Amino acid sequence: MDIGVIGVPVDLGADRRGVDMGPSALRYAGLAEQLTGIGHAVRDLGNIDVPDLDSVPEGPQQIKYLAPIAAMSQCLAEKVSTAMGEGLFPLVLGGDHSISVGSVAGVTEHRKVGVIWLDAHADFNTPETSPSGNMHGMVLAAIAGKGAPEWVNVGREGAKVNPRNIALVGTREVDPGERELLLANGVNVFTMHDVDRLGLPSVMDMAIERIMPGVEGIHLSLDMDVVDPMQAPGVGTPVLGGFNFREAHLAMEILSSTGRLVSMDVVEVNPVLDTHNETAQLGVQLTLSAMGKRIL
């Protein structure tokens, strides 16, 4: 396929510095070259301009940096939409997970999608429920139409994806307020308990089946903290008990085998906390699996 790589060097949505260097780390790990090596055509479309955290006001404590993140999201939505209009598969590199409002908004200008959200966290807080005010923990709720209107309405007004067409997989840390929102809105949630009990292949098959009614494709959002920190130490909010190396690759391979992926994010790589860029290297390898690389 023809892949358009878009970098979003943002750390405004998180509470630890360094994740803004994620796009550079993934590129340095050979992303474009290795995608080309398995037969894809790759165009690097550059980075979205994002203000430095120290140069913009924090704003309200219940939703920090709303104005610059909403502006970034709008810019990204337009760039993703343009890429899709040119026949490219948008591969968006974060940055913190707040980028996904813009990427999904851009994709849904062209396709009605279901979302597979691979993440240790639910990211379904709103300003009323968030214990931190960090927007990377509110991003999935915004995609589902919940939260600050300035962010929810990026691209076009309202929800970009029906909550019932969203599946979280690998979740293992959920705040009390977002737990209630997830249940009330019918989001499909498969925790690490489900993965342990049922096995990853069964969980992935169920997640895909549940999000597909009425949609035309799948947007994959890969937060590298879904992987256990023993394999992926360079993330901002590590949580023990995540995917092991083979589970992570198998999840990508199962999604690839559907033939329904239309876009992808790779987020929360933090080189400051990493060891020899190994988390970015793993992110590249997982992306290759999602893009069709196989052992044989």
Secondary structure, DSSP 8 states (H G I E B T S, - for coil): -EEEEEEE---TTSSSTTGGGHHHHHHHTTHHHHHHHTT-EEEEEEE-----GGGS----TTSTTHHHHHHHHHHHHHHHHHHHHTT-EEEEEESSGGGHHHHHHHHTTT--EEEEEE-SB-----TTT-SS--GGGTHHHHHTT-S-HHHHTSSSSS-SS-GGGEEEEEE-B--HHHHHHHHHHT-EEEEHHHHHHH-HHHHHHHHHHHH-TT-SEEEEEEEGGGB-TTT---BSS--SS-B-HHHHHHHHHHHHHTT-EEEEEEE-B-GGG-STTHHHHHHHHHHHHHTT----
